[in-house]
């Protein structure tokens, strides 16, 4: 198992070296001009999709020339799906990963279900699964429709616990048009096998997923991957793979594993500004997040239950941002971007956690202007710096 024990002989990696290696795997040091949207979703082992837009913004910051329609078309073709997997949260996965990762993390869904047993007294979860399957495979159902149907069978059960049980017992996917770019639609659910026309296989060994995780998020410790996957007891898998892995230690002496031939750029490699959506896996995929989040900014990307979109400067969390699209009046011009047009306008407000130098500020503004041009339909746009409340 990975620990501080026996790591004194392992080569050290500084926090900046870890940062640059992780950014490189995450396609954030430089945008990929070779990966397709589908290949990128697979390489990253999925994208956080608790809201509709984050997967699109996540890919825009990672792929050269990315168009939102590219991911939307994959969803329409059922080449990617939205399904609850890692850490009990909704992710956009390739169809193949949805059929393998969900069985791999089913043990975590079983533990989650056990936490709601008090609200499920007298509920036969096998029968619950059969009822839900029959309903959603006849036609997609909303969670309210499923909950109402289950309450008829178990009127004394806790309604929320019944909802949790439905998504824990069965691999339910959100059907389109929900999740498609520029489309609206309520959340309707069916089983992954019904939606894709093929069934998940048996629970796979974790070895391949460990190697893929390291390829996307490494170098990493056992605890890092367990945090990412929401699983426990992965130490034995790393031990089994150890002979074929490179081993390092971080600044605290914690053992880190990596693919032997994976790129580990110099810690001084340039890292351009990057705009990431809320819930981006870069910020959530490690137990020790200081490789991306400076200790003094821990918790700054959240306000209560609200997650903010985040800004990376020099590879590390440095601020938050938001986009407001609105009608503009002719002649209005902001601090950056196009002006002088009537019609739809977009305002990107950046709140940095520390003062930015003139050159860095200009680089952030330029990247922000590209973000607005690529990810909004605005005919004019502004990039502004300051407090959100002041910007209204």
N, C-alpha and C positions, 0 to 999 in steps of 0.2 A: 504494500500500500504506500502511496506517496506520502511523505512526511519529511520532517527535518532530519530524521535519522539517516545516517549513511550518505549524506549528500555533500559532505565537505570536499570530496574529490571531483564533483561535477562542476563543469565550467559555469561561472556566474553569468547572469544576464541582468543588465540594469533595467530599471523601469522604462527608460526611453527605448532601449533595445526591444523590450517586450511590446511597447507601443508600436514601434515601426513594423515589427514582424506581424502583429495582429492587423494593423491597417493594410499591410500588403496582402494578406490572405483575404481581407474583407473588400478588396478592390477599391480602397479609399486613398491609397498613396497616389494611384493613377487610375483613371477610368479604363476599363477593359474595352478594347475595340475589336475583340474577337469573339467574346461570349455572347450568345443570344440571351434573350430574357429568360427563356426556359432553362438554359444551361446555368445561368446565374442563380436562379431560384434553387436549382439542384445543388450547385456548388456551396451555397450558403446554408443548405439544409433547411430552407424555409425562411419566410419573412413574417415578422409579427404583423398580425392583421386584426387586432382588436377593433380598430376603426377601418373604414374603407380605404382611405387615401394613403396611409403609411407605406404599404408595399410599393406603390408607384413612386413615391418620393425616395424610398430606399434605393430603388433601382436607378432612378435618375442620377443619384450621386455616385453610382458605381459603374455605369455603362455609358460609353461614348455614344451620342446620338440616340439615346433612349427616347422612345415615344410611348406615352401612356397606353395608346391603343395596342401596343405589342403585347402587354400583359393582359389587357382586357380581352383580346382575341384568344389568348391561351385559355382564359377562363371560359369563354363561350364554347371553345372546342373541347372543354373538359380535360385539357392537358395539365392544368393546375386547378387546385381546389382549396376551399377554405374549410378547415377542420380543427377541432380542439386536439392539440397534441402536447407539446412541450410546456411544462410548468402549468398545465391545465388552462392554457390560453389559446386563443384562436390564431392559427398560422395559415399562411398561403404556402402550400407545398406542391411539388410536382405530383402527378397521379401516382407514380411509382413509390415516391416517399410516403404519400398518404397511406398506402397499402402496407408499408413496412414499419414506418416510425410509430404509427398508432398502436399496432400490436406490441412493439418494443416498450412503449411507455404505459401499457395497459395496467401494469402493477401500480403505477402512481394513481391512475384513475380509480382503481379498487380501494386504495388508501383514502382517497378523497371521499369516496362513497361511504366508507366506514365512519367518517367524521360527521355524517348526517343521519346516522342510524336512529337517533332519538326521534327524528321526524318521520321515520319510515317503519315504525312499529307495526307489525302485521302485514307489511308489504312483501310479497314474493317477487324478488327482483328478476327472477327468470321469467315469471309471467309478465312482469312489467315490460321487459325487453321484447317479449313476443307481441304484446299489445302495440307497443310503439312501432315495431318493425312492420306489422300489418298495416298500420295507419300510414306511415310515411312512404311505404313502397307502393301503396295504392295511389297516393298523390302526396306531394310535399305538404307538410303541415308547419304552422307557426308553433313556437313553444307554448303560447297560450292555448292553442287548440289541443296540443298534447296534454298539457296540464289539466285542462278541463275534462278531457276524456279519462285521464288517470284518477281524477278526484271522484268520478262516478263509480269507479271500482274500489277506491280506498278513500272515502269521504273524510276520514279522521286524520289522514296523513297531512304533513306539512306541505303546502303547495310548492314552496321553493325547493324543498328536499326532493320532491318528485321530479322537478325540472333537472336538478343535479343528477339524479339517478338515471334519467333518460340519456343524458349526454355522456355519462360514465359507462353505462352498460353497453351502449351501442356507439359505433363510430359514425356520427352524424355530420354531414357536410351541409353547408349553406349553398343552396342552388342559385343559379343566376336568374334574374339580372343583378341580384345583390352582389356587391363587390366589384361590379364592372365600372370602368371609368366613365363618368358623365351620365350614368344611369342611376335610377332610384328603384327601390324595391324593399319590401319588408323582409325580415329574416324568415325564410322557409327552409325546412330541413328534410333530408332523406338520408338513407344509409349510403356509405361510400361505395359499397359493392353495387347497389342499385344504380347509382349515378354513373359509375365508371363501367358497369357491365362486367366486372370481374371481382372476385372475392380476395380479401387479404389472405396472405399465406400464414403459416404457423409462426409463432413468436420467434424472431430471428436471434441468433447470437449477437451480442453487442459489439463484437470485434470490428466489423466493418464500419459501424457508426462511430466508434472511437477514432478510427483512422480518418474518417471524413471530418469529424469534429476538429481534430488537430489540423487538418488541411485548411479549415475555414477560420479557426479561432486560436490555434496554437501559437507558441508553446503554452501548455496548460497543465495544471495539476489535476489529480483525481477529483478533488472537491470542485474545481472549476467545471468539469464536465457534468458532475452530478447536479450542480446548480443549474446549468443550461438545460439538462434533460428532465430535471425533477425526479431523478432516480437515486437510489442508494446502492451501496455494495458493488461499486464498479472497480474497486481496488484490485480484485482478482483478475479482472479483464486486462487491466494495465500490466499486471505482473506477467500474465501470459504473453503479452505483446512486447514486453520489455526488451528481449534480445534483438528485436528489429527496430527499436526506437532510439532516438538520441535523448540524452538526459541532461538537464541543466538544473540550476537552482536560481531562485530569485534573490532579491536583496535581503529578504528575511530568512533565507535558507530553505525555503519550501521547494520540494522537488517538482520539476516541470518536465513533461514529456513532449517530444516533437517528432515529426517525420524526418528521417535523416537528411533527405535531399530537399527539404522545404527551404524557401528563401527566408533569410534573416538579414534584412538590410541593415546598414550602418545606422547607429542611433542618431546620427546627424543628417540622415537622408531627409530631404525637404518633404513636408507634409502640407499641402495646400489647404485652405479653408474648405470645410465641407458642411453642408446643411443636411441634418438627419431628421427624420420624422420622429414623432413620439413613439416610445416603445421599441426603438431600433435595437436589434439583438446585440449590436456591438456593446451597448451599455448594460446588457442584462446577462451575458453569456459566461460570466466568470464569478467565482466566489470572491476573489480579490479583484475589485474593479479599478484599483488605483492605476492600472496600466492605461486607463483612458480618463478616469475621473480623479482629478487632484483631491486630496483629502479635504482641503478647505472648501471644496464645492460639493461635497457629498450632500445629497438631498436637494440640491438647488434646481434640479430638473423637474421637480414636483412641487405642486401647491395643493395641499390636502390630497384629494383623490385624483386631481388633474395632472396628467403628464404633459410636459411641454415638448415642443420640437427643440432640438438641440443643435448648437453650433460647435464645431471643432476648429480650433486654431492651433497650429503647430502640433496637430494630432491629438490634442487633449480638449476635454469639455471646457468651453470658455464663455458660453452664453446660451440664451434661448431666443426663439424667434416665432413669428406668426405672420400669416398672410391674410389680408383683408381685401376682398374684391368688392368693388362698388362702382357706381356710375360717377364719371368725372365731368367737370365742366370744361368747356373749351378754353385753352390757354393755360390750364394749371400745369405746373412743372415742379417736380420734387428734386431731391438732392442727387439722384442718379437715374439714368434710364431715359426713355422717350417721353416727350411731352407735347402739348399743343394739340392733342386730338380729343374730340368728344367721344363718348361711348364708354365702354367698360374700362375700368382702371384697376390696378392692383397695387397694394402697398405692402411692402415687406418691412416689418419693424424688428430690429435686432436689439436685444438687450444684452450687452456684454457684462460679464461679472467683474471685469477689471478694465482699466483704460487700455485702448488699443493704439499702438503707434500709427503714425500717418500712413506708412506703407502697408501695414497689416489691415488697417481700416479700408484702404482703397481696394485691397485684394478681396476682402469680405464683401464690399459693395459690388465689385465686378462679378463675383460668383453669385451674389444675390440677384443681380440683374439677369444673369443667365438662367437662374432658377425661375424667375417670373416669366421670362420669355418662353421657357420650355414647358412649364407646368401650369400656366394659366392661359386663358383665352383673351387676356386683356390687350387692348390696343395701346395702352400707355401704362407706365409703372414707375414706382418710386422705391428706393431703399433708404430707410431712415434708421438712425441710431437713437436710442433713448429708452426711457421708462415706458412700459406698456400703458400705464394709466394716463401718462401725459400725452401719449399719442392718440388716445381715444379710439 
